[in-house]
Amino acid sequence: MEWLEALLLSKIAVFVLVLGRLGALVATAPLTKMVTLPVTVRALLAVTLTMLVMPLYANLSYTSPWNLLAFGGLLLNEVLIGLLLGLGMQVLFAGVHVAGQIVANLSGMSLAEVSSPTFDGGSSVFTEVFHYLTLALFVALGGHRMVMAALLDTFAWAPPGHAMLGNSFALVMVNILQQSFDLGIRASAPIMIALLLSTLLLGLISRTLPQINVLAVGFGLNSLLTIGAMLVSIGGVAWTFQEPIAGVLERLEEVVVPIEATPPTPLAENQ
């Protein structure tokens, strides 16, 4: 009966490790992280995906699966890998928030904020519009499948229990953060230029016709100009954040490295 107990313990260990990597991704990915998605649905999705992936690695075994300290270290590595992919995409799409805040501040409409559960606080209307548009295009282009495929690819060279983050993960996250800020500036650039030209025009009018109340006229003009420029450039905003998805996922995949140079030993060879 000892061999049966060891077999069951090994299968459970593989299941928990796979669940740790997949569950961390499901909890932090751009689509499944939405607060409006019930926690039970996310948990069911993580368990279902684990049941589909786990049979591929059911023949793996571990030297001491009953050692909670050693097994906890392996589980921590799996969770960090899932968090890396999920949070990496979250950092990339954080540039949407930057673009929305820039547009709101320059247009003078930053006071029109709404309570956003997505950003866990208040955010401008432009941020909400850009966020949901980008998320809709992300789903339409199959971005959720790309993220899941990137995670499944990590299992190919770093099986569950034999994977860890490389030394370059901090540098990769910093580069993604820099790219996210750059994308936010690029996405809001058309509206920024339009508002800059509007400000220059109002300045010329105030110098030539000082009897006109520039503050009263400028607020309405900037509001109309902002909405018009947003309607014209909103498609470009969405595409700006969709282009680098594949490159970011490739960099995140390269961070995941195997602990051992040789693959883990199947259970049949240990007996």
C-alpha positions in Angstrom: 0.0 0.0 0.0 3.0 2.3 0.4 3.5 2.4 -3.4 -0.2 3.4 -3.8 0.1 6.1 -1.2 3.2 7.5 -2.9 1.5 7.4 -6.3 -1.5 9.3 -5.1 0.7 11.8 -3.3 2.7 12.4 -6.4 -0.4 12.9 -8.5 -1.8 15.4 -6.0 1.5 17.2 -5.9 1.5 17.6 -9.7 -2.1 18.8 -9.6 -1.3 21.5 -7.0 1.8 22.7 -8.8 -0.1 23.1 -12.1 -3.0 24.8 -10.3 -0.5 27.2 -8.7 0.8 28.4 -12.1 -2.6 28.5 -13.9 -4.5 29.9 -10.9 -2.1 32.8 -10.5 -2.5 33.7 -14.2 -6.3 33.5 -14.0 -6.3 35.7 -11.0 -4.2 38.4 -12.6 -4.8 38.2 -16.4 -6.5 41.3 -18.0 -9.8 39.6 -18.8 -10.2 37.3 -15.9 -9.1 39.8 -13.3 -12.2 41.9 -13.7 -14.0 42.6 -10.4 -17.3 41.9 -12.0 -16.3 38.3 -12.7 -17.3 36.2 -9.6 -14.5 34.6 -7.7 -16.2 31.2 -8.0 -16.1 31.5 -11.8 -12.4 32.2 -11.7 -11.7 29.4 -9.4 -13.8 27.0 -11.5 -11.9 28.1 -14.6 -8.5 27.6 -12.9 -9.5 24.1 -11.7 -10.9 23.2 -15.2 -7.7 24.3 -17.0 -5.6 22.4 -14.4 -7.6 19.2 -15.0 -6.9 19.6 -18.8 -3.1 20.2 -18.4 -2.3 17.9 -15.5 -2.6 14.6 -17.3 0.3 15.7 -19.6 2.6 15.7 -16.6 1.0 13.0 -14.5 4.1 10.7 -14.9 6.3 13.2 -13.1 7.4 12.4 -9.5 9.3 14.3 -6.8 11.9 13.1 -4.4 10.1 14.4 -1.3 6.5 15.6 -2.0 5.7 15.2 1.7 8.3 17.7 2.7 6.1 20.8 3.1 9.0 23.2 3.2 10.6 22.0 -0.1 7.2 21.6 -1.7 6.2 25.1 -0.6 9.3 26.5 -2.4 8.3 24.7 -5.6 4.7 25.9 -5.3 6.0 29.5 -4.8 7.9 29.3 -8.0 4.9 28.2 -9.9 2.7 31.0 -8.5 5.4 33.6 -9.3 5.5 32.4 -12.9 1.7 32.8 -13.3 1.9 36.2 -11.6 4.7 37.3 -13.9 2.6 36.7 -17.1 -0.6 38.1 -15.6 0.9 41.2 -14.0 3.1 41.8 -17.0 0.0 42.2 -19.2 -1.6 44.4 -16.5 1.4 46.7 -16.5 1.3 47.0 -20.2 -2.4 48.0 -20.2 -1.8 50.4 -17.4 -0.7 52.8 -20.1 -4.5 53.2 -20.9 -4.9 54.8 -17.5 -2.0 57.1 -18.3 -3.6 58.2 -21.6 -7.0 58.8 -20.0 -5.5 60.9 -17.2 -3.5 63.0 -19.6 -6.5 63.7 -21.8 -8.7 64.5 -18.8 -6.2 66.9 -17.3 -5.4 68.8 -20.5 -9.0 69.1 -21.5 -10.1 70.4 -18.1 -12.5 67.6 -17.6 -10.6 65.8 -14.8 -13.3 66.7 -12.3 -15.7 64.4 -14.2 -14.4 61.2 -12.5 -16.4 58.0 -11.9 -15.9 55.3 -9.4 -14.2 52.5 -11.2 -13.9 49.0 -9.6 -11.5 48.1 -12.3 -8.9 50.5 -11.1 -10.0 50.2 -7.4 -10.8 53.9 -7.1 -11.8 57.0 -9.1 -10.9 57.4 -12.8 -11.8 59.7 -15.6 -14.4 59.0 -18.2 -11.7 58.9 -20.9 -9.8 56.2 -18.9 -13.0 54.1 -18.7 -13.7 54.5 -22.4 -10.1 53.7 -23.5 -9.9 50.7 -21.0 -13.1 48.9 -22.2 -12.4 49.6 -25.9 -8.9 48.2 -25.5 -10.1 45.2 -23.6 -12.8 44.5 -26.2 -10.2 44.6 -29.0 -7.9 42.5 -26.9 -10.6 39.8 -26.8 -11.5 40.2 -30.4 -7.9 39.7 -31.5 -7.6 36.6 -29.3 -5.3 38.1 -26.8 -6.7 35.9 -24.0 -5.7 32.9 -26.0 -2.2 34.3 -26.7 -1.7 34.8 -22.9 -2.9 31.3 -22.1 -0.7 29.8 -25.0 2.3 31.6 -23.6 1.8 30.1 -20.2 1.3 26.6 -21.6 4.5 27.0 -23.7 6.4 27.5 -20.4 5.4 24.0 -19.4 7.3 22.7 -22.5 10.8 23.6 -21.2 10.0 24.1 -17.5 7.6 21.4 -16.2 5.7 21.9 -13.0 8.0 21.7 -10.0 11.1 22.3 -12.1 10.7 25.9 -13.1 11.8 29.2 -11.7 12.1 32.9 -12.6 15.4 33.9 -14.2 17.6 36.7 -12.9 16.3 39.1 -15.7 12.7 39.2 -14.6 13.1 42.6 -12.8 14.7 44.2 -15.8 11.9 42.8 -18.1 9.2 44.2 -15.8 11.0 47.6 -15.8 11.1 47.6 -19.6 7.5 46.7 -19.8 6.6 49.5 -17.5 8.6 51.9 -19.6 6.9 50.7 -22.7 3.5 51.1 -21.1 4.2 54.7 -20.3 5.5 55.3 -23.8 2.3 53.8 -25.2 0.2 56.0 -23.0 1.9 59.1 -24.4 1.6 57.9 -28.0 -2.1 57.1 -27.5 -2.9 60.5 -26.1 -0.6 62.4 -28.5 -3.3 63.3 -31.2 -5.6 64.8 -28.5 -2.6 66.6 -26.8 -1.6 68.2 -30.1 -5.2 69.3 -30.8 -5.6 70.8 -27.3 -2.2 72.6 -27.7 -3.3 74.2 -31.0 -6.6 75.2 -29.3 -4.7 76.8 -26.5 -2.5 78.8 -28.9 -5.5 79.9 -30.8 -7.3 81.1 -27.7 -4.2 82.9 -26.7 -4.1 84.8 -30.0 -7.8 85.6 -29.7 -7.4 86.9 -26.2 -4.6 89.3 -27.4 -6.6 90.6 -30.3 -10.0 90.7 -28.7 -9.5 91.2 -24.9 -13.3 91.8 -24.4 -14.0 88.1 -25.0 -14.1 85.9 -21.9 -11.5 83.3 -23.0 -12.0 81.1 -19.9 -15.7 80.7 -20.7 -15.2 80.1 -24.4 -12.1 78.0 -23.9 -13.7 75.4 -21.6 -16.5 74.7 -24.0 -14.2 74.7 -27.0 -11.7 72.3 -25.4 -14.5 70.0 -24.4 -15.9 69.8 -27.9 -12.4 69.5 -29.4 -11.4 66.7 -27.0 -14.5 64.7 -27.8 -14.1 65.2 -31.5 -10.4 64.3 -31.4 -11.1 61.2 -29.3 -13.8 60.0 -31.7 -11.3 60.3 -34.6 -8.3 58.7 -32.9 -10.0 56.2 -30.6 -9.3 53.4 -33.1 -5.6 54.2 -33.1 -5.6 54.2 -29.3 -6.9 50.6 -29.2 -4.4 49.4 -31.8 -1.5 51.1 -30.1 -1.9 48.8 -27.1 -2.5 45.6 -29.1 0.6 45.7 -31.2 3.2 44.9 -28.5 1.3 42.0 -26.9 3.2 39.3 -28.8 6.6 40.9 -28.1 5.8 41.4 -24.4 4.7 37.7 -24.0 7.9 36.5 -25.7 10.0 38.5 -23.2 8.0 37.2 -20.3 8.3 33.6 -21.5 12.1 33.9 -21.7 12.2 34.8 -18.0 10.9 31.3 -17.1 13.9 28.9 -16.8 14.1 25.2 -15.7 15.6 24.5 -12.3 17.5 21.5 -13.5 19.2 20.9 -16.8 17.7 17.5 -17.2 14.0 16.7 -17.2 12.3 15.3 -14.1 12.4 11.5 -13.6 9.1 9.7 -14.4 7.5 7.7 -11.6 7.9 4.4 -13.4 11.7 4.8 -13.5 11.8 5.4 -9.7 10.2 2.1 -8.9 
